Amino acid sequence: MSDLSPSNLRGAVDLSGLVNRANRPTPSPGAAPASAPASGLVFDSSDAEFQSVLELSARVPVVVEFIAPGLASALGPIVESYQGRLVLAVVDGSANPQLAQAFQVREVPAVAAVVGGRPVNLFLGIPSDAEVRQVFDELLQLAAENGVTGRVPTAEGEDAPDGAEAEPVEEPLPPHHQEAYDAIERGDYPAAIAAYRSALAENPRDQLAVAGLAQVSLLDRLSGAGVAEIRDAAAARPTDVDAQLAVADLDVSGGHLDDAFGRLLELFAQSAAPERDRIRARLLDYFEIAGGDDPRVVTARRSLATLLY
């Protein structure tokens, strides 16, 4: 029913959200920034407003319920019973195709979540209350393991329950990670790459820096790129390593890991030694982005090992 795995939360940034942001026009000076919809526990969201949901998910897990037009949310009362430890974003799946595609929603109702900007699949349909609560409890445990332990007020102006902080003080990021995060926020991917490399120079075993570097490097490669041009070039030049690496980047940014892995593994088998090194390095970056526990990574890693030896 659910897909609650730490591999869903690898790295420091959400790829699809940042790629979309990088290719949007820069706001005019003085424009008001998007605000997180934290005034209530249940709220509507849309393609245009979802950036605020991503920002809110850094503090508290956000359940995302996709519904059909005209239907009401079925999960509101259950989410509200968690007293601010969860919030619920309700999305009309047919009216918001970008979100439906991003979460790979093919039928409604469907329920996912966002934790720290990263998507987590939960379930299709609406199971029993007991089953929903079990999944939400697992979601809170996963969020805690990834440092997302905030709580929003249960009503405007109301404090969190006794013994809980409405806005807990988060442990600061290590300096180089904070530099990278700040650079990503302003769209300066080269500066973020430099910050992660500095973190790795100090601690080569910093796995979050490894994953973050792989992700922001992908973002830098895709920045300003045209989707149609990339796909047209890949279709026209199936053995061109540069063209195939570019379209594989595009696949990974959209969550289509199987397509990217299959494409590069086939290309690896057909390529000579110098190009094989480039393809292998890119595959290893993708493994870091997705996380070693992802079953797609396990399968692709095994296939790569077979081709190598």
Backbone bond lengths (Angstrom), bond angles and torsions (degrees), N, CA, C in turn:
res aa  C-N    CA-C-N  psi(-1)  N-CA   C-N-CA  omega(-1)  CA-C   N-CA-C  phi
1 M - - - 1.457 - - 1.509 111.52 -
2 S 1.334 117.59 -38.78 1.465 120.09 -176.57 1.508 110.38 -122.53
3 D 1.339 115.56 163.20 1.460 123.06 179.04 1.510 107.54 -130.33
4 L 1.343 115.38 68.60 1.454 120.93 -177.38 1.508 108.46 -98.45
5 S 1.317 116.26 103.19 1.451 121.27 -175.48 1.512 109.05 -142.84
6 P 1.352 118.52 138.39 1.460 119.46 176.97 1.515 113.41 -56.25
7 S 1.344 117.48 -23.23 1.459 118.86 -179.96 1.511 111.63 -65.22
8 N 1.346 117.83 -18.85 1.455 120.18 176.91 1.520 111.82 -70.11
9 L 1.331 117.83 -14.86 1.455 120.52 -169.60 1.522 112.56 -118.87
10 R 1.327 117.41 26.52 1.447 119.60 -176.87 1.510 111.92 -67.12
11 G 1.337 115.73 147.12 1.445 121.19 169.44 1.509 113.88 80.68
12 A 1.319 115.56 -169.38 1.457 120.47 -170.08 1.514 114.03 -109.10
13 V 1.326 118.31 -15.24 1.453 118.94 -172.10 1.517 110.16 -136.53
14 D 1.318 116.32 159.19 1.452 122.03 174.74 1.520 108.51 -92.53
15 L 1.315 116.65 118.70 1.456 120.62 -171.91 1.514 112.53 -64.76
16 S 1.329 117.66 -53.16 1.455 119.18 -173.21 1.512 110.99 -63.27
17 G 1.332 117.73 -40.01 1.460 120.16 179.96 1.508 111.76 -64.02
18 L 1.326 117.28 -41.58 1.457 119.74 -177.69 1.518 111.80 -75.43
19 V 1.332 117.65 -34.76 1.464 119.21 176.22 1.522 109.49 -63.65
20 N 1.332 117.18 -43.91 1.454 119.90 178.35 1.522 110.62 -62.23
21 R 1.343 116.44 -41.95 1.458 119.96 -179.79 1.529 110.43 -63.89
22 A 1.353 116.81 -40.53 1.463 120.27 -177.89 1.522 111.73 -63.19
23 N 1.331 117.65 -29.00 1.450 120.79 -177.04 1.521 113.30 -99.12
24 R 1.344 118.39 6.35 1.454 122.08 174.04 1.521 109.27 -88.73
25 P 1.340 118.70 153.54 1.470 120.64 176.01 1.526 110.37 -60.01
26 T 1.316 116.42 145.73 1.459 121.23 177.57 1.522 109.59 -69.11
27 P 1.369 119.27 131.99 1.451 120.44 -179.98 1.514 111.24 -60.32
28 S 1.310 115.60 148.81 1.454 119.43 178.88 1.509 110.52 -70.05
29 P 1.338 118.66 152.52 1.460 121.23 -179.20 1.526 110.23 -56.29
30 G 1.324 114.98 136.66 1.450 120.23 179.00 1.506 113.84 87.70
31 A 1.336 118.54 -4.63 1.462 119.82 -179.84 1.516 109.61 -66.75
32 A 1.303 116.57 142.82 1.463 121.22 -178.26 1.516 109.73 -74.98
33 P 1.324 119.40 134.88 1.452 121.48 177.50 1.515 110.61 -72.08
34 A 1.333 115.27 156.58 1.459 119.18 176.88 1.518 109.23 -66.28
35 S 1.308 116.64 140.81 1.462 120.88 179.33 1.508 110.00 -108.32
36 A 1.312 117.16 144.08 1.449 121.55 179.18 1.524 109.50 -70.04
37 P 1.342 118.20 136.40 1.449 121.34 -176.83 1.516 111.28 -80.45
38 A 1.341 115.64 63.48 1.454 119.43 -172.09 1.526 112.77 -94.60
39 S 1.336 118.69 12.21 1.457 120.24 -178.06 1.512 112.11 -79.22
40 G 1.327 118.64 -12.17 1.450 122.27 179.39 1.505 110.06 -147.55
41 L 1.330 115.85 165.72 1.459 120.26 -178.74 1.515 112.21 -87.02
42 V 1.337 117.83 -21.45 1.464 122.84 179.85 1.524 107.73 -128.30
43 F 1.345 117.21 126.60 1.458 119.95 -177.50 1.518 108.90 -151.83
44 D 1.329 116.05 157.16 1.454 121.75 175.83 1.525 109.48 -81.79
45 S 1.322 116.21 149.44 1.460 120.61 175.47 1.517 108.95 -139.54
46 S 1.332 115.76 170.17 1.463 121.12 -175.47 1.519 109.41 -153.53
47 D 1.338 115.02 175.06 1.463 119.84 176.07 1.524 111.12 -52.85
48 A 1.330 116.22 -45.33 1.467 120.67 -173.72 1.518 112.80 -72.18
49 E 1.328 117.67 -25.50 1.461 121.60 -173.00 1.524 113.66 -103.57
50 F 1.328 117.80 0.51 1.456 118.48 -167.78 1.520 113.10 -72.96
51 Q 1.333 118.49 -19.11 1.455 119.22 177.26 1.526 110.97 -57.43
52 S 1.337 117.06 -37.14 1.461 119.83 179.32 1.524 111.16 -66.62
53 V 1.331 117.08 -31.36 1.469 120.55 175.90 1.522 110.05 -66.31
54 L 1.342 117.26 -42.52 1.462 120.66 177.43 1.530 110.61 -59.66
55 E 1.324 116.64 -41.66 1.461 119.93 179.59 1.524 110.81 -66.06
56 L 1.332 117.00 -42.11 1.457 121.00 179.41 1.520 111.63 -63.66
57 S 1.343 116.79 -32.99 1.466 120.39 -176.67 1.514 112.80 -68.50
58 A 1.328 118.11 -10.29 1.460 120.22 173.71 1.518 111.25 -72.93
59 R 1.346 117.39 -18.46 1.465 121.49 -178.05 1.520 112.99 -108.32
60 V 1.341 117.11 -32.97 1.454 120.68 -175.11 1.525 107.88 -149.16
61 P 1.345 118.90 141.24 1.466 119.28 178.00 1.531 111.16 -61.49
62 V 1.329 115.70 135.61 1.462 121.29 179.35 1.528 108.38 -111.03
63 V 1.332 116.99 116.51 1.451 122.21 172.57 1.528 107.38 -80.65
64 V 1.335 117.32 135.76 1.462 122.41 -179.39 1.528 107.70 -117.74
65 E 1.320 115.83 114.80 1.467 121.47 -178.05 1.530 109.06 -107.99
66 F 1.327 116.81 117.25 1.458 122.51 176.50 1.518 108.79 -91.53
67 I 1.336 116.22 124.98 1.453 121.27 -177.40 1.523 109.84 -124.76
68 A 1.337 115.94 167.32 1.459 122.02 175.47 1.529 109.32 -84.00
69 P 1.338 117.57 156.79 1.471 120.34 -179.60 1.527 111.56 -55.49
70 G 1.320 115.43 134.94 1.451 121.05 175.84 1.510 115.50 84.62
71 L 1.321 117.67 -8.68 1.461 120.28 179.82 1.524 110.78 -90.73
72 A 1.317 115.38 153.10 1.455 120.60 177.88 1.519 110.08 -94.89
73 S 1.319 115.87 158.26 1.456 120.58 176.56 1.521 110.81 -63.58
74 A 1.331 115.69 140.87 1.465 120.54 176.05 1.519 112.07 -97.64
75 L 1.343 116.71 -9.12 1.466 119.83 -171.25 1.518 113.66 -106.47
76 G 1.326 117.76 -5.94 1.456 120.19 -176.18 1.518 114.56 -52.44
77 P 1.343 119.13 -52.64 1.467 119.29 -178.43 1.525 113.45 -60.77
78 I 1.334 117.02 -36.19 1.465 119.13 -179.50 1.528 109.89 -69.09
79 V 1.340 117.15 -44.92 1.462 120.31 178.57 1.526 110.27 -60.53
80 E 1.330 117.55 -42.97 1.467 120.74 -179.05 1.520 111.95 -63.54
81 S 1.336 117.22 -28.04 1.466 119.64 -179.65 1.524 112.32 -68.75
82 Y 1.341 117.19 -15.41 1.464 120.49 177.91 1.528 111.72 -83.72
83 Q 1.316 117.33 2.57 1.468 123.38 169.85 1.524 113.91 54.41
84 G 1.334 115.25 45.03 1.451 119.28 173.65 1.506 115.61 92.94
85 R 1.324 118.00 -3.44 1.470 119.32 176.87 1.524 111.28 -78.65
86 L 1.325 117.21 -17.12 1.452 124.53 173.46 1.525 108.30 -132.25
87 V 1.330 116.75 153.45 1.454 121.17 167.63 1.528 107.69 -129.40
88 L 1.339 115.46 163.20 1.462 120.69 -174.61 1.519 109.88 -125.89
89 A 1.330 116.81 123.01 1.464 123.44 171.88 1.525 107.65 -102.53
90 V 1.324 116.65 121.61 1.465 122.47 -178.18 1.528 108.34 -100.96
91 V 1.336 117.01 126.84 1.457 122.23 -174.24 1.521 109.56 -125.65
92 D 1.327 116.21 128.95 1.460 121.97 170.56 1.522 107.48 -74.81
93 G 1.324 116.51 107.74 1.460 119.96 -172.96 1.510 114.18 -61.07
94 S 1.341 118.34 -38.06 1.464 120.47 -177.64 1.517 111.98 -75.26
95 A 1.337 117.73 -29.13 1.458 121.00 -178.75 1.517 113.23 -85.39
96 N 1.325 117.10 -8.84 1.471 121.38 -176.51 1.524 109.79 -131.82
97 P 1.332 116.74 70.73 1.471 120.13 -173.70 1.517 114.25 -64.07
98 Q 1.342 118.02 -29.61 1.464 118.83 -179.21 1.523 110.89 -65.68
99 L 1.321 116.74 -43.19 1.458 119.96 178.03 1.519 110.69 -66.75
100 A 1.332 116.42 -43.30 1.465 119.30 179.36 1.524 110.70 -58.78
101 Q 1.331 116.53 -40.53 1.463 119.90 178.86 1.525 111.08 -69.36
102 A 1.327 116.66 -42.17 1.462 120.13 -178.56 1.522 111.53 -60.81
103 F 1.329 117.18 -37.54 1.460 121.23 179.68 1.524 112.03 -92.79
104 Q 1.344 116.79 4.67 1.464 122.96 178.77 1.525 111.02 56.08
105 V 1.325 115.66 43.84 1.459 121.82 178.55 1.523 108.75 -86.27
106 R 1.317 117.03 120.20 1.461 121.68 -179.70 1.522 111.95 -110.28
107 E 1.326 117.22 -15.27 1.451 121.35 176.40 1.520 108.19 -151.43
108 V 1.325 116.07 154.74 1.457 121.42 179.29 1.530 108.53 -121.73
109 P 1.344 117.57 154.48 1.465 126.17 0.22 1.525 112.26 -73.49
110 A 1.323 115.11 148.73 1.453 122.56 175.49 1.522 107.38 -142.15
111 V 1.320 116.15 148.19 1.463 120.48 -174.67 1.520 109.16 -131.66
112 A 1.328 115.28 130.49 1.467 122.70 175.15 1.521 106.98 -131.45
113 A 1.319 115.97 -171.48 1.459 120.70 176.45 1.517 108.63 -149.98
114 V 1.321 115.83 163.18 1.458 122.02 173.57 1.521 107.30 -129.20
115 V 1.325 115.89 127.07 1.462 122.06 179.23 1.522 107.68 -129.50
116 G 1.314 116.77 117.67 1.454 119.94 -178.70 1.514 113.10 59.48
117 G 1.346 117.38 33.34 1.449 121.67 179.97 1.501 115.01 81.99
118 R 1.339 117.32 1.88 1.462 121.59 -176.20 1.523 110.43 -110.42
119 P 1.341 118.56 136.61 1.466 121.09 -178.90 1.520 112.21 -78.04
120 V 1.320 115.70 146.16 1.459 123.16 175.88 1.530 107.44 -134.53
121 N 1.314 118.46 122.29 1.458 121.27 177.27 1.519 110.28 -74.69
122 L 1.342 117.65 138.77 1.459 121.22 -179.64 1.528 110.92 -115.08
123 F 1.336 118.67 -74.17 1.461 118.80 -178.29 1.519 110.99 -160.70
124 L 1.342 115.28 160.67 1.459 123.22 170.82 1.511 108.46 -98.39
125 G 1.338 116.09 148.97 1.447 118.72 -177.88 1.516 110.22 70.32
126 I 1.311 116.63 -174.11 1.454 121.46 177.51 1.525 107.89 -123.75
127 P 1.327 118.08 103.77 1.469 121.08 179.29 1.527 110.85 -73.86
128 S 1.310 116.02 -171.13 1.458 120.51 -179.10 1.533 110.56 -65.46
129 D 1.337 115.71 159.52 1.468 120.09 179.14 1.520 111.28 -56.76
130 A 1.330 116.61 -40.36 1.462 120.19 -178.33 1.523 110.89 -63.56
131 E 1.335 116.46 -41.04 1.471 120.04 179.12 1.521 110.88 -68.58
132 V 1.342 116.84 -39.13 1.458 119.95 177.91 1.522 110.21 -61.95
133 R 1.327 116.85 -44.74 1.469 120.13 -179.76 1.527 111.33 -63.46
134 Q 1.314 117.00 -36.59 1.463 119.59 178.36 1.528 110.25 -63.02
135 V 1.342 116.59 -43.20 1.464 120.07 179.16 1.523 110.61 -66.25
136 F 1.345 117.05 -41.48 1.462 119.71 179.45 1.526 111.38 -64.97
137 D 1.332 117.27 -36.54 1.467 120.15 176.83 1.531 110.18 -63.56
138 E 1.335 116.11 -40.81 1.466 119.96 177.11 1.532 110.46 -65.21
139 L 1.335 116.24 -38.00 1.459 120.39 178.41 1.524 111.13 -62.50
140 L 1.326 117.17 -42.58 1.464 120.52 178.65 1.523 111.02 -64.74
141 Q 1.328 116.84 -37.36 1.464 119.66 178.16 1.532 110.33 -65.80
142 L 1.335 116.14 -43.36 1.456 120.01 177.93 1.524 111.06 -62.60
143 A 1.337 116.28 -41.75 1.462 120.04 178.81 1.523 110.91 -61.60
144 A 1.342 116.68 -42.58 1.460 120.08 179.83 1.520 110.89 -62.34
145 E 1.322 117.03 -38.59 1.467 120.72 178.97 1.519 111.49 -64.24
146 N 1.331 116.38 -21.53 1.463 121.13 -179.75 1.513 112.41 -108.52
147 G 1.343 117.00 16.45 1.453 121.60 171.91 1.508 115.84 79.58
148 V 1.340 117.71 12.79 1.470 120.97 178.83 1.525 107.44 -101.77
149 T 1.324 116.54 96.16 1.467 121.29 -171.54 1.523 112.44 -131.45
150 G 1.329 117.39 20.85 1.466 120.06 -177.95 1.515 112.70 -74.16
151 R 1.312 114.35 177.94 1.457 122.16 178.23 1.523 107.33 -150.83
152 V 1.327 116.95 135.64 1.458 120.14 177.72 1.519 108.69 -99.42
153 P 1.340 118.42 153.91 1.464 120.54 176.18 1.519 110.58 -56.58
154 T 1.325 117.12 144.64 1.455 121.33 -177.06 1.511 112.68 -77.47
155 A 1.314 118.08 -11.86 1.464 122.66 172.79 1.511 106.61 -159.75
156 E 1.325 117.05 160.70 1.465 120.39 -176.89 1.527 110.11 -59.16
157 G 1.333 115.31 122.76 1.456 120.40 179.00 1.503 113.95 84.39
158 E 1.333 118.99 -4.06 1.460 121.53 -177.55 1.513 109.45 -94.80
159 D 1.301 116.59 137.77 1.455 120.57 179.01 1.512 110.27 -75.70
160 A 1.318 115.47 161.19 1.450 120.20 173.57 1.519 109.15 -67.77
161 P 1.351 117.87 162.76 1.451 120.93 -179.54 1.521 112.11 -56.08
162 D 1.344 115.96 156.81 1.454 121.00 -179.77 1.511 111.20 -52.76
163 G 1.328 114.43 137.35 1.461 119.41 177.14 1.517 113.33 87.87
164 A 1.357 118.13 -4.34 1.453 120.69 -179.46 1.516 109.33 -121.81
165 E 1.302 116.55 142.87 1.455 121.38 178.31 1.517 109.65 -90.51
166 A 1.339 116.39 136.64 1.461 119.38 178.11 1.523 110.54 -66.46
167 E 1.309 116.64 -38.87 1.455 121.45 179.74 1.523 108.70 -132.80
168 P 1.329 118.44 84.43 1.458 119.28 -178.40 1.516 110.90 -63.95
169 V 1.310 114.54 147.27 1.462 119.80 178.72 1.522 108.12 -75.05
170 E 1.308 115.85 120.10 1.454 119.98 -178.28 1.528 110.09 -82.10
171 E 1.320 114.42 144.89 1.461 119.71 176.64 1.523 108.98 -64.96
172 P 1.326 118.25 129.03 1.467 119.45 -176.91 1.522 111.56 -63.88
173 L 1.323 115.31 149.10 1.457 120.68 175.35 1.519 110.00 -70.33
174 P 1.330 118.01 153.05 1.461 119.46 171.03 1.532 109.28 -56.43
175 P 1.334 117.47 150.32 1.476 120.31 -172.07 1.518 114.70 -52.24
176 H 1.344 118.06 -47.45 1.463 119.29 -177.62 1.526 111.38 -68.46
177 H 1.328 117.29 -34.01 1.463 120.03 176.39 1.528 110.42 -65.48
178 Q 1.330 116.68 -39.80 1.458 119.89 177.88 1.527 110.43 -64.90
179 E 1.330 116.41 -40.12 1.463 119.62 176.51 1.523 110.35 -59.39
180 A 1.328 115.64 -43.95 1.466 119.87 -179.70 1.522 110.80 -64.12
181 Y 1.340 116.64 -44.40 1.461 120.73 -179.66 1.527 110.66 -60.92
182 D 1.330 116.86 -45.72 1.457 120.67 -179.86 1.530 111.11 -62.71
183 A 1.333 115.61 -39.27 1.471 119.43 179.67 1.528 110.66 -66.59
184 I 1.335 116.91 -40.31 1.466 120.22 177.72 1.518 110.70 -62.25
185 E 1.325 116.27 -41.92 1.462 120.60 -179.11 1.533 111.86 -60.17
186 R 1.316 117.25 -33.92 1.476 119.11 180.00 1.527 111.63 -96.08
187 G 1.336 116.84 6.79 1.459 120.85 176.00 1.506 115.04 78.33
188 D 1.337 117.98 16.29 1.464 121.54 -179.31 1.525 108.33 -96.23
189 Y 1.314 116.18 80.24 1.461 120.29 -175.28 1.532 113.24 -67.19
190 P 1.338 120.80 -38.28 1.471 118.88 176.19 1.529 112.31 -57.97
191 A 1.339 117.58 -39.14 1.467 119.79 178.23 1.518 110.91 -66.43
192 A 1.328 117.30 -37.04 1.463 120.28 177.42 1.525 110.78 -66.10
193 I 1.322 116.61 -40.24 1.469 120.65 177.09 1.525 109.84 -60.01
194 A 1.325 116.88 -45.12 1.465 120.80 179.83 1.523 110.81 -62.32
195 A 1.333 117.40 -38.86 1.468 120.34 -179.63 1.519 110.97 -66.06
196 Y 1.325 116.85 -44.31 1.474 119.11 178.71 1.530 111.09 -64.94
197 R 1.322 117.36 -37.19 1.470 119.45 178.00 1.523 110.48 -65.68
198 S 1.316 117.15 -35.59 1.471 120.05 176.25 1.528 110.11 -65.16
199 A 1.338 116.76 -40.48 1.462 120.28 177.81 1.516 110.66 -61.60
200 L 1.328 117.17 -40.94 1.465 120.76 -179.47 1.524 111.71 -72.50
201 A 1.329 117.11 -30.03 1.458 119.28 175.87 1.529 110.33 -64.27
202 E 1.324 116.75 -35.23 1.460 120.90 178.09 1.526 112.14 -78.37
203 N 1.347 116.22 -35.67 1.467 120.47 -177.91 1.522 109.03 -144.53
204 P 1.329 118.05 92.33 1.465 120.47 -178.17 1.532 113.46 -61.46
205 R 1.327 118.16 -14.32 1.469 121.07 179.94 1.533 112.67 -95.55
206 D 1.306 117.18 10.36 1.467 121.37 179.20 1.523 108.82 -74.32
207 Q 1.342 116.10 93.87 1.461 120.45 -173.62 1.523 112.54 -68.81
208 L 1.328 117.64 -31.37 1.461 118.60 176.43 1.530 111.07 -66.01
209 A 1.330 116.04 -35.25 1.462 119.34 176.52 1.524 110.70 -69.05
210 V 1.329 117.20 -37.36 1.466 120.79 176.97 1.525 109.99 -60.66
211 A 1.344 115.82 -49.47 1.466 119.92 -179.64 1.518 111.21 -65.85
212 G 1.344 116.50 -42.09 1.453 119.57 179.22 1.518 112.37 -62.56
213 L 1.344 116.43 -40.72 1.462 120.31 178.57 1.525 110.81 -63.17
214 A 1.330 117.07 -41.63 1.464 120.04 179.33 1.527 110.24 -62.99
215 Q 1.335 116.69 -42.68 1.458 119.93 -178.50 1.524 112.53 -67.77
216 V 1.319 116.49 -47.98 1.464 117.80 -175.76 1.523 110.68 -71.07
217 S 1.325 118.12 -27.26 1.462 120.09 174.40 1.523 110.43 -65.03
218 L 1.335 116.34 -39.79 1.451 120.20 175.69 1.530 110.81 -62.62
219 L 1.332 116.23 -44.39 1.462 120.49 178.70 1.518 111.16 -60.07
220 D 1.322 116.47 -39.98 1.466 120.63 179.92 1.524 110.36 -64.85
221 R 1.334 116.16 -40.56 1.469 118.85 179.31 1.526 111.59 -66.35
222 L 1.331 117.27 -33.74 1.465 120.71 -177.04 1.526 113.03 -86.73
223 S 1.322 117.82 -13.96 1.455 120.92 -174.97 1.532 110.84 -58.99
224 G 1.325 115.79 122.03 1.457 121.19 178.88 1.511 115.01 78.85
225 A 1.339 117.51 -0.43 1.464 120.31 -178.40 1.525 110.06 -78.58
226 G 1.327 116.42 148.01 1.461 121.58 177.33 1.511 110.43 -94.41
227 V 1.331 116.25 127.31 1.462 120.88 -177.19 1.528 111.06 -60.15
228 A 1.327 117.05 -47.90 1.467 120.45 -177.36 1.523 111.04 -61.96
229 E 1.324 116.58 -42.81 1.463 119.99 -179.13 1.526 111.43 -63.11
230 I 1.338 116.58 -41.13 1.456 120.48 179.84 1.526 110.53 -62.77
231 R 1.330 115.77 -46.89 1.464 118.82 -177.25 1.525 111.27 -69.50
232 D 1.320 117.77 -37.16 1.463 120.27 177.87 1.531 110.74 -64.02
233 A 1.336 116.41 -41.93 1.468 119.74 -179.83 1.524 110.81 -65.22
234 A 1.326 117.25 -39.91 1.463 120.33 179.84 1.521 111.05 -66.12
235 A 1.337 116.72 -39.61 1.465 119.82 179.07 1.525 111.67 -67.94
236 A 1.329 116.82 -35.61 1.464 120.72 -178.02 1.523 112.23 -77.46
237 R 1.352 117.44 -26.85 1.469 120.74 -175.39 1.538 109.87 -129.43
238 P 1.322 117.00 74.26 1.476 120.45 -173.53 1.522 114.60 -65.57
239 T 1.334 118.31 -19.13 1.467 120.09 179.44 1.520 112.10 -106.39
240 D 1.318 117.86 3.29 1.464 121.69 179.28 1.534 108.53 -80.61
241 V 1.312 116.48 116.62 1.465 120.46 -173.56 1.531 111.06 -63.75
242 D 1.327 117.34 -43.22 1.461 119.31 -179.59 1.525 111.54 -60.76
243 A 1.317 116.55 -44.42 1.464 120.40 -179.14 1.514 110.98 -64.84
244 Q 1.335 117.74 -39.47 1.457 120.54 -178.15 1.532 111.82 -74.50
245 L 1.329 117.32 -34.64 1.465 119.38 174.93 1.525 110.58 -64.51
246 A 1.322 117.03 -39.13 1.462 120.29 -179.37 1.522 111.67 -64.66
247 V 1.328 117.15 -44.38 1.467 118.83 -179.14 1.522 110.70 -72.38
248 A 1.323 118.05 -29.08 1.462 120.13 174.32 1.525 110.44 -65.46
249 D 1.333 117.60 -39.50 1.469 120.76 173.25 1.525 110.60 -55.76
250 L 1.311 115.47 -44.64 1.461 120.46 -179.43 1.525 110.65 -62.44
251 D 1.320 116.59 -42.12 1.466 120.41 178.47 1.528 111.06 -61.47
252 V 1.317 117.04 -45.22 1.460 120.30 -178.61 1.522 110.67 -65.00
253 S 1.325 117.75 -40.29 1.463 120.38 -179.20 1.523 111.24 -62.86
254 G 1.339 117.06 -27.30 1.454 120.78 177.99 1.506 113.96 -94.01
255 G 1.344 117.40 4.00 1.454 120.66 178.17 1.514 114.84 86.84
256 H 1.341 118.17 7.50 1.465 121.20 -177.69 1.529 109.69 -92.98
257 L 1.314 115.70 68.37 1.465 120.69 -174.39 1.522 111.99 -65.57
258 D 1.326 117.92 -40.50 1.459 119.71 -178.82 1.522 111.04 -59.51
259 D 1.340 116.84 -40.18 1.465 120.06 178.95 1.523 110.61 -63.86
260 A 1.339 116.61 -44.38 1.468 120.20 -178.99 1.518 110.77 -65.43
261 F 1.324 117.09 -45.71 1.467 120.18 -179.08 1.524 110.89 -63.01
262 G 1.333 116.39 -46.84 1.462 119.43 -178.81 1.515 112.12 -60.94
263 R 1.330 115.99 -41.72 1.463 121.31 -179.75 1.528 111.12 -61.78
264 L 1.331 116.57 -48.00 1.463 119.42 -174.87 1.524 112.38 -76.21
265 L 1.317 117.60 -32.64 1.467 118.84 176.60 1.529 110.91 -65.83
266 E 1.314 116.87 -40.70 1.467 120.05 176.95 1.521 110.54 -64.73
267 L 1.329 116.24 -41.82 1.465 120.33 178.79 1.525 110.63 -65.23
268 F 1.325 117.17 -39.46 1.461 121.99 178.70 1.529 110.21 -57.83
269 A 1.332 115.82 -45.08 1.468 120.00 -177.53 1.521 112.13 -63.67
270 Q 1.336 116.78 -25.27 1.461 120.67 -176.19 1.522 113.50 -96.69
271 S 1.322 117.67 -6.94 1.462 121.05 -169.47 1.520 112.29 -99.56
272 A 1.331 115.17 160.86 1.466 121.95 176.54 1.521 109.48 -84.43
273 A 1.339 115.67 171.42 1.466 122.15 -171.04 1.532 114.37 -54.00
274 P 1.343 120.21 -49.54 1.479 117.99 -176.98 1.525 112.67 -59.75
275 E 1.338 117.06 -41.50 1.457 119.89 -179.50 1.528 111.21 -73.12
276 R 1.320 116.37 -30.51 1.468 119.22 177.81 1.526 111.41 -59.46
277 D 1.325 116.87 -37.37 1.466 119.95 179.50 1.521 111.07 -61.77
278 R 1.327 117.16 -41.04 1.461 120.76 179.48 1.524 110.93 -66.75
279 I 1.310 116.41 -42.71 1.468 120.39 -178.69 1.524 110.29 -66.34
280 R 1.332 116.34 -42.56 1.466 119.97 179.09 1.526 110.84 -62.18
281 A 1.341 116.66 -42.85 1.466 119.95 179.57 1.525 111.05 -61.58
282 R 1.331 117.06 -40.06 1.459 119.78 -179.99 1.532 110.40 -67.76
283 L 1.324 117.23 -39.96 1.464 120.23 177.37 1.527 111.02 -61.68
284 L 1.318 116.87 -41.28 1.466 119.64 178.81 1.521 110.99 -63.52
285 D 1.331 117.47 -36.56 1.465 120.27 174.66 1.530 110.33 -61.23
286 Y 1.316 116.25 -44.63 1.464 119.70 -179.89 1.527 110.96 -63.08
287 F 1.330 116.74 -37.05 1.473 119.27 178.24 1.527 110.10 -61.90
288 E 1.329 116.90 -38.88 1.457 119.94 177.97 1.527 111.54 -66.56
289 I 1.320 116.65 -40.06 1.452 120.86 -179.32 1.524 110.70 -62.71
290 A 1.316 116.74 -45.53 1.462 120.21 -176.56 1.521 112.18 -80.63
291 G 1.315 117.60 -30.28 1.459 121.14 -177.81 1.519 111.43 98.69
292 G 1.315 115.53 140.75 1.453 120.79 -174.70 1.515 114.71 -65.38
293 D 1.346 118.30 -18.85 1.450 120.84 -179.52 1.523 113.16 -84.32
294 D 1.317 117.56 -11.63 1.459 119.97 -179.87 1.531 108.76 -65.40
295 P 1.334 118.24 127.08 1.472 119.40 -177.43 1.517 113.24 -60.30
296 R 1.328 117.72 -28.75 1.461 120.02 177.16 1.518 110.99 -67.39
297 V 1.334 116.19 -34.95 1.453 120.32 176.53 1.523 110.33 -68.76
298 V 1.317 116.90 -42.91 1.470 120.95 179.65 1.527 110.06 -57.20
299 T 1.335 116.55 -46.08 1.466 120.78 -179.57 1.525 111.40 -65.83
300 A 1.321 116.69 -45.05 1.467 119.89 -178.63 1.521 111.43 -67.25
301 R 1.321 117.06 -37.99 1.466 119.97 178.76 1.532 110.38 -63.28
302 R 1.323 115.85 -40.03 1.462 120.02 178.52 1.531 110.28 -64.52
303 S 1.326 116.36 -41.95 1.477 119.83 178.68 1.528 111.63 -64.24
304 L 1.321 116.15 -40.44 1.452 119.82 178.51 1.518 110.97 -63.68
305 A 1.329 117.20 -42.60 1.465 120.86 178.52 1.523 111.34 -60.75
306 T 1.332 116.51 -39.03 1.456 120.58 178.27 1.531 110.68 -63.42
307 L 1.321 116.65 -41.54 1.472 119.89 179.13 1.518 112.32 -68.51
308 L 1.338 116.17 -31.31 1.467 119.33 -178.46 1.522 112.00 -74.89
309 Y 1.343 115.38 -35.30 1.470 117.69 -171.54 1.519 111.98 -120.48
